[in-house]
């Protein structure tokens, strides 16, 4: 923070514990690239290029569970593409694997304690392939970036200011600017940081495939619209396109974006398109003071418990808890709560929230006990709330919090 943050790039030759492991990254990539069928479109959070030409259809070029690991995936692609260069970019893939997200969140937690929690959440992007350079070319982001080398070797080039005079924001033909660049080569286990105001491009340092994970932390060009998107709609990780959430607000990609045709007599039909109906409903709720207070409380609880990385992996299905089951809390996943503007309490952990009719003080007593070093029996925990229906509600809350991974059952 004192020497490099928002100042200049720095390369760390080793870090421990590592923020990412190859098995977790590959598993998340498979889930983030899932299409259902080989001829389905490439998901909107994924970009795949062959010799700089972007593919629109999956057509067997995306990683699948049957590959098992990056080595087998690389061998399959080399045969399928006749050794042509390719690039796989997966946005927001931390949301597809809870173990990866948890490890990443723990690694960056000390930075948030000093720099502050990212206002709109950090982004996680996988770069994999044999591409000559990043598909977008030389560019500048609004993010400070940490690049973790996972496999192979990758070269990054930096320019402290824009190296060209043309009125363009990116450049793929940058050969005449190489002399002015500052290169840094990243290998497995190494971590490279650069500030948001540096122009940069990624290159393959060898002919072998390289795999890296980038974590981008928003620092520049922040717009109020980003918060407005959060207020109006929840972000679906499967629809991440790198920088937008408004498509979530407008419904699915196949939702109609044009109004219905004129009715009899040339008068427009009285209904909105399906996609805009979703937006109108959100705006209507936005005007309700109680609904908006609740939405702000929900988003605050999500933000403070997500650990800086959103959207978060989905919760698991709740499982029934008996009085004899013992629960242990996760020190990395504190349970936070706030009074519900309607009644009861909003309760959150790991970026997920739920509502309970229990009073805030009951929630505090119920959820604080498992945070110690020893597991606590559910029956003992439920003594923190009144007998009868309240204890049923307390048990249901514990089951939901376990599904959020805030609590874990002891053997």
C-alpha positions as CSV (number, residue, x, y, z in Angstrom):
1,X,0.0,0.0,0.0
2,X,2.7,2.5,0.9
3,X,5.0,1.8,-2.0
4,X,3.0,0.5,-4.9
5,X,-0.8,1.0,-4.6
6,X,-2.0,3.4,-7.3
7,X,1.6,4.3,-8.0
8,X,3.5,1.7,-10.1
9,X,3.6,-2.0,-11.1
10,X,5.4,-4.6,-8.9
11,X,6.1,-8.3,-9.4
12,X,6.0,-10.7,-6.4
13,X,8.0,-13.8,-7.2
14,X,6.0,-15.9,-4.7
15,X,3.0,-15.5,-2.5
16,X,1.6,-17.8,0.3
17,X,-1.0,-19.0,0.6
18,X,-1.7,-18.9,-3.1
19,X,-5.0,-17.2,-4.1
20,X,-5.8,-19.8,-6.8
21,X,-5.2,-23.4,-7.5
22,X,-5.3,-25.1,-10.9
23,X,-8.0,-27.7,-10.0
24,X,-10.4,-25.1,-8.6
25,X,-9.8,-22.7,-11.5
26,X,-10.5,-25.4,-14.1
27,X,-13.6,-26.5,-12.3
28,X,-14.9,-22.9,-12.2
29,X,-14.0,-22.5,-15.9
30,X,-16.0,-25.6,-16.8
31,X,-19.1,-24.4,-15.0
32,X,-18.7,-20.8,-16.3
33,X,-18.5,-22.1,-19.9
34,X,-21.4,-24.6,-19.7
35,X,-23.7,-24.4,-22.7
36,X,-25.7,-27.6,-22.7
37,X,-25.0,-28.5,-26.3
38,X,-21.9,-28.3,-28.5
39,X,-23.6,-26.0,-31.1
40,X,-25.0,-23.6,-28.5
41,X,-23.8,-20.0,-28.4
42,X,-20.8,-19.1,-26.4
43,X,-22.1,-17.8,-23.0
44,X,-22.1,-14.0,-22.7
45,X,-19.5,-14.1,-19.9
46,X,-17.1,-16.0,-22.1
47,X,-15.0,-15.0,-25.1
48,X,-13.2,-17.5,-27.4
49,X,-11.0,-16.4,-30.3
50,X,-9.0,-18.4,-32.8
51,X,-6.2,-16.4,-34.6
52,X,-7.9,-13.2,-33.3
53,X,-11.3,-14.2,-34.8
54,X,-14.0,-14.5,-32.2
55,X,-16.2,-17.6,-32.1
56,X,-19.9,-17.3,-31.5
57,X,-20.7,-21.0,-31.2
58,X,-19.2,-23.4,-28.6
59,X,-18.6,-26.1,-31.2
60,X,-16.4,-28.2,-28.8
61,X,-13.8,-25.5,-28.1
62,X,-14.8,-24.7,-24.5
63,X,-13.5,-26.7,-21.5
64,X,-15.8,-29.5,-20.3
65,X,-15.7,-31.7,-17.2
66,X,-14.5,-34.7,-19.3
67,X,-11.2,-32.9,-20.0
68,X,-10.4,-33.2,-16.3
69,X,-7.7,-30.6,-16.3
70,X,-6.1,-27.8,-18.4
71,X,-3.4,-30.2,-19.9
72,X,-6.0,-32.5,-21.4
73,X,-8.1,-29.5,-22.6
74,X,-5.0,-28.0,-24.3
75,X,-4.2,-31.3,-26.0
76,X,-7.8,-31.6,-27.3
77,X,-7.7,-28.0,-28.6
78,X,-4.4,-28.4,-30.3
79,X,-5.7,-31.3,-32.3
80,X,-9.0,-29.6,-33.0
81,X,-7.6,-26.3,-34.1
82,X,-4.5,-27.6,-35.9
83,X,-2.2,-25.8,-33.4
84,X,-3.7,-22.4,-34.3
85,X,-3.4,-19.8,-31.6
86,X,-6.5,-19.3,-29.4
87,X,-7.6,-17.3,-26.4
88,X,-10.2,-18.2,-23.8
89,X,-11.5,-15.4,-21.5
90,X,-14.0,-16.2,-18.8
91,X,-15.5,-13.2,-16.8
92,X,-16.8,-13.5,-13.2
93,X,-15.9,-17.1,-13.0
94,X,-15.3,-17.0,-9.2
95,X,-19.1,-17.2,-8.8
96,X,-19.1,-20.7,-10.2
97,X,-17.0,-22.4,-7.5
98,X,-17.4,-21.8,-3.8
99,X,-14.0,-23.2,-2.8
100,X,-12.2,-20.9,-5.3
101,X,-14.2,-17.9,-4.1
102,X,-13.5,-18.6,-0.5
103,X,-9.7,-18.9,-1.1
104,X,-9.7,-15.7,-3.2
105,X,-11.7,-13.8,-0.6
106,X,-9.3,-14.9,2.2
107,X,-6.3,-13.8,0.2
108,X,-7.5,-10.3,-0.5
109,X,-9.1,-9.7,2.9
110,X,-6.0,-8.0,4.3
111,X,-5.9,-5.6,1.4
112,X,-9.5,-4.6,2.0
113,X,-8.7,-3.9,5.7
114,X,-6.2,-1.3,4.5
115,X,-7.6,0.0,1.2
116,X,-11.3,-0.4,2.0
117,X,-13.8,-2.8,0.5
118,X,-14.3,-2.3,-3.3
119,X,-17.4,0.0,-3.8
120,X,-18.9,-2.2,-6.5
121,X,-17.0,-5.5,-6.0
122,X,-13.8,-6.7,-7.6
123,X,-13.9,-8.8,-10.8
124,X,-12.2,-12.1,-11.5
125,X,-11.2,-13.0,-15.1
126,X,-9.6,-16.2,-16.4
127,X,-7.1,-15.8,-19.4
128,X,-6.0,-19.0,-21.0
129,X,-4.5,-20.0,-24.3
130,X,-1.7,-19.6,-26.8
131,X,-2.8,-16.2,-28.1
132,X,-0.1,-13.8,-29.4
133,X,-1.5,-10.9,-27.4
134,X,-4.7,-10.0,-25.5
135,X,-7.6,-10.0,-28.0
136,X,-8.4,-6.3,-27.2
137,X,-4.8,-5.2,-27.6
138,X,-3.2,-2.4,-25.7
139,X,-5.8,-0.7,-23.5
140,X,-6.4,0.9,-20.1
141,X,-9.0,-0.3,-17.6
142,X,-10.7,1.4,-14.7
143,X,-9.4,-1.4,-12.5
144,X,-6.2,-1.8,-10.6
145,X,-5.2,-5.4,-11.4
146,X,-3.5,-8.3,-9.8
147,X,-2.4,-11.1,-12.2
148,X,-1.7,-14.5,-10.7
149,X,0.3,-16.9,-12.9
150,X,-1.1,-20.3,-12.8
151,X,0.5,-22.3,-15.7
152,X,3.0,-21.4,-18.4
153,X,4.6,-18.0,-18.8
154,X,3.0,-14.8,-19.7
155,X,4.4,-11.4,-20.6
156,X,2.7,-8.1,-19.7
157,X,3.8,-4.8,-21.3
158,X,3.1,-1.4,-19.6
159,X,3.0,2.2,-20.7
160,X,2.5,4.8,-18.0
161,X,0.6,6.9,-20.5
162,X,-1.1,6.3,-23.8
163,X,1.6,5.5,-26.4
164,X,-0.3,6.6,-29.5
165,X,-1.9,9.9,-30.7
166,X,-4.8,8.4,-32.7
167,X,-8.3,8.9,-31.3
168,X,-8.8,5.2,-30.4
169,X,-9.1,3.6,-26.9
170,X,-7.4,0.3,-27.8
171,X,-4.8,-0.8,-30.3
172,X,-4.0,-4.3,-31.5
173,X,-1.1,-3.2,-33.8
174,X,1.3,-1.8,-31.4
175,X,4.7,-3.0,-32.8
176,X,6.1,0.6,-33.2
177,X,5.4,1.3,-29.5
178,X,7.3,-1.8,-28.1
179,X,10.5,0.2,-27.4
180,X,8.6,2.5,-25.0
181,X,7.0,-0.3,-23.1
182,X,8.1,-1.8,-19.8
183,X,7.8,-5.7,-19.9
184,X,7.3,-8.0,-17.0
185,X,7.2,-11.8,-17.4
186,X,5.0,-13.8,-15.0
187,X,5.4,-17.5,-14.2
188,X,3.5,-20.0,-12.1
189,X,3.0,-18.9,-8.6
190,X,4.0,-15.3,-9.2
191,X,1.7,-12.2,-8.7
192,X,1.9,-9.0,-10.7
193,X,0.2,-5.8,-9.8
194,X,-0.4,-2.6,-11.8
195,X,-2.4,0.5,-11.2
196,X,-5.5,1.5,-13.1
197,X,-3.9,4.3,-15.1
198,X,-1.3,2.1,-16.8
199,X,-1.9,1.1,-20.5
200,X,-1.1,-2.6,-20.9
201,X,-1.3,-5.7,-23.0
202,X,-0.8,-9.4,-22.3
203,X,1.3,-11.6,-24.5
204,X,2.3,-15.3,-24.6
205,X,6.0,-15.6,-23.5
206,X,6.3,-19.1,-25.1
207,X,4.5,-21.2,-27.6
208,X,3.0,-23.3,-24.8
209,X,-0.4,-22.5,-23.4
210,X,-0.5,-20.1,-20.5
211,X,-3.1,-19.7,-17.8
212,X,-3.5,-16.7,-15.5
213,X,-6.2,-15.2,-13.3
214,X,-6.8,-11.4,-13.1
215,X,-8.5,-9.7,-10.2
216,X,-9.6,-6.2,-11.1
217,X,-10.4,-3.6,-8.4
218,X,-12.4,-0.6,-9.5
219,X,-10.4,2.6,-9.0
220,X,-11.2,5.1,-11.8
221,X,-14.2,6.3,-13.8
222,X,-16.8,5.2,-11.3
223,X,-20.4,6.1,-12.2
224,X,-23.5,6.3,-10.0
225,X,-25.2,4.2,-12.5
226,X,-23.3,1.2,-11.2
227,X,-25.1,1.5,-7.9
228,X,-28.4,2.2,-9.6
229,X,-28.1,-1.2,-11.4
230,X,-27.5,-2.9,-8.1
231,X,-30.6,-1.2,-6.6
232,X,-32.8,-2.2,-9.5
233,X,-31.8,-5.8,-10.3
234,X,-29.6,-8.6,-9.1
235,X,-26.7,-9.6,-11.2
236,X,-26.6,-13.0,-12.8
237,X,-23.0,-14.4,-13.1
238,X,-24.0,-16.4,-16.2
239,X,-24.9,-13.1,-18.0
240,X,-21.7,-11.2,-17.1
241,X,-20.3,-9.6,-20.2
242,X,-17.3,-7.9,-18.6
243,X,-18.8,-4.5,-17.6
244,X,-22.6,-4.6,-17.5
245,X,-25.5,-5.5,-15.4
246,X,-28.3,-3.7,-17.2
247,X,-29.0,-6.7,-19.4
248,X,-30.0,-8.6,-16.3
249,X,-32.5,-5.8,-15.6
250,X,-34.0,-6.2,-19.1
251,X,-34.6,-9.9,-18.7
252,X,-33.2,-12.8,-20.7
253,X,-31.4,-12.5,-24.0
254,X,-34.4,-13.8,-26.0
255,X,-36.9,-11.4,-24.4
256,X,-38.5,-9.2,-26.9
257,X,-37.0,-5.7,-27.1
258,X,-39.5,-4.2,-29.5
259,X,-43.1,-3.2,-28.6
260,X,-46.0,-5.2,-29.9
261,X,-47.4,-4.3,-33.3
262,X,-50.2,-1.8,-33.7
263,X,-53.6,-3.0,-32.7
264,X,-56.8,-2.5,-34.7
265,X,-57.1,1.1,-35.9
266,X,-53.4,1.8,-35.7
267,X,-53.3,2.1,-31.9
268,X,-50.4,0.5,-30.1
269,X,-51.2,-2.4,-27.9
270,X,-51.5,-1.4,-24.2
271,X,-48.8,-3.8,-22.9
272,X,-45.1,-3.1,-22.6
273,X,-42.5,-5.6,-24.1
274,X,-41.7,-8.4,-21.7
275,X,-38.2,-7.1,-21.2
276,X,-39.3,-3.6,-20.3
277,X,-42.0,-4.9,-18.0
278,X,-39.3,-6.2,-15.7
279,X,-37.6,-2.7,-15.7
280,X,-40.8,-0.9,-15.1
281,X,-41.7,-3.1,-12.1
282,X,-38.2,-2.5,-10.6
283,X,-38.7,1.3,-11.1
284,X,-42.1,1.1,-9.4
285,X,-40.5,-0.6,-6.4
286,X,-37.8,2.0,-6.4
287,X,-40.4,4.6,-5.7
288,X,-41.8,2.8,-2.6
289,X,-39.9,4.2,0.5
290,X,-40.3,1.0,2.5
291,X,-39.3,-1.3,-0.3
292,X,-36.3,0.9,-1.1
293,X,-35.1,0.9,2.5
294,X,-35.4,-2.8,2.5
295,X,-33.5,-3.1,-0.7
296,X,-30.7,-0.8,0.6
297,X,-30.4,-2.9,3.7
298,X,-30.3,-6.1,1.7
299,X,-27.6,-4.8,-0.6
300,X,-25.6,-3.5,2.3
301,X,-25.7,-6.9,4.0
302,X,-24.7,-8.6,0.8
303,X,-21.8,-6.3,0.2
304,X,-20.4,-6.5,3.7
305,X,-20.6,-10.3,3.8
306,X,-19.5,-11.0,0.2
307,X,-15.8,-10.3,0.9
308,X,-15.3,-7.9,-2.0
309,X,-16.2,-10.4,-4.8
310,X,-19.7,-10.3,-6.3
311,X,-21.9,-12.0,-7.5
312,X,-21.2,-14.8,-5.1
313,X,-21.6,-18.6,-5.6
314,X,-25.2,-19.8,-5.1
315,X,-26.3,-21.2,-1.8
316,X,-26.8,-24.9,-1.4
317,X,-30.2,-26.5,-0.6
318,X,-31.1,-26.3,3.1
319,X,-30.9,-29.5,5.1
320,X,-32.9,-30.4,8.2
321,X,-31.0,-29.9,11.5
322,X,-31.7,-32.1,14.6
323,X,-31.0,-30.9,18.1
324,X,-28.1,-33.3,18.3
325,X,-26.3,-31.8,15.2
326,X,-23.4,-29.7,16.1
327,X,-22.5,-26.5,14.2
328,X,-19.2,-24.7,13.9
329,X,-19.0,-21.1,12.4
330,X,-16.6,-20.0,9.7
331,X,-14.4,-17.2,10.9
332,X,-14.2,-15.8,7.4
333,X,-18.0,-15.7,7.1
334,X,-19.5,-13.5,9.8
335,X,-23.3,-13.4,10.1
336,X,-24.6,-9.8,9.9
337,X,-28.1,-8.6,10.5
338,X,-30.3,-5.5,10.3
339,X,-33.9,-4.8,11.3
340,X,-36.4,-5.5,8.5
341,X,-38.3,-2.2,7.6
342,X,-41.5,-4.3,7.6
343,X,-40.9,-6.6,10.7
344,X,-38.4,-9.2,11.9
345,X,-34.8,-9.2,10.9
346,X,-32.7,-9.4,7.7
347,X,-29.8,-11.8,8.2
348,X,-26.9,-12.3,5.8
349,X,-23.7,-14.4,5.3
350,X,-21.4,-15.0,2.4
351,X,-23.3,-12.6,0.2
352,X,-26.7,-14.2,0.7
353,X,-29.5,-12.8,2.8
354,X,-32.7,-14.2,4.3
355,X,-35.6,-12.8,6.5
356,X,-36.7,-14.2,9.8
357,X,-39.5,-13.1,12.1
358,X,-37.0,-13.4,15.0
359,X,-36.1,-10.1,16.7
360,X,-32.5,-8.7,16.1
361,X,-31.4,-9.5,19.7
362,X,-32.6,-13.2,19.3
363,X,-30.7,-13.4,16.0
364,X,-27.5,-12.1,17.7
365,X,-27.7,-14.6,20.5
366,X,-28.5,-17.5,18.1
367,X,-25.7,-16.8,15.6
368,X,-22.9,-15.7,17.9
369,X,-22.5,-18.9,19.8
370,X,-21.2,-21.1,17.0
371,X,-18.4,-18.6,16.2
372,X,-16.2,-20.1,18.9
373,X,-13.5,-22.7,18.4
374,X,-15.8,-25.6,19.5
375,X,-18.9,-26.8,17.7
376,X,-22.2,-26.2,19.5
377,X,-25.3,-28.5,19.5
378,X,-28.3,-27.1,17.7
379,X,-30.5,-27.8,20.8
380,X,-28.2,-25.7,22.9
381,X,-28.3,-22.9,20.4
382,X,-32.1,-22.8,20.2
383,X,-32.2,-22.0,23.9
384,X,-31.4,-18.4,22.9
385,X,-34.9,-18.0,21.6
386,X,-38.4,-18.4,23.1
387,X,-39.9,-21.9,23.1
388,X,-42.5,-23.0,20.5
389,X,-42.9,-21.3,17.2
390,X,-39.9,-19.1,17.8
391,X,-37.6,-22.1,18.1
392,X,-39.0,-23.5,14.9
393,X,-38.1,-20.2,13.2
394,X,-34.6,-20.3,14.9
395,X,-34.0,-23.8,13.5
396,X,-35.1,-22.7,10.0
397,X,-32.7,-19.7,10.2
398,X,-29.8,-22.0,11.2
399,X,-30.6,-24.3,8.3
400,X,-30.6,-21.4,5.8
401,X,-27.3,-20.0,7.2
402,X,-25.8,-23.4,6.9
403,X,-26.9,-23.4,3.2
404,X,-25.0,-20.0,2.9
405,X,-21.9,-21.8,4.2
406,X,-21.8,-19.6,7.3
407,X,-22.0,-22.8,9.5
408,X,-20.6,-26.3,9.0
409,X,-21.7,-29.5,10.7
410,X,-19.1,-31.2,12.9
411,X,-18.7,-34.9,12.3
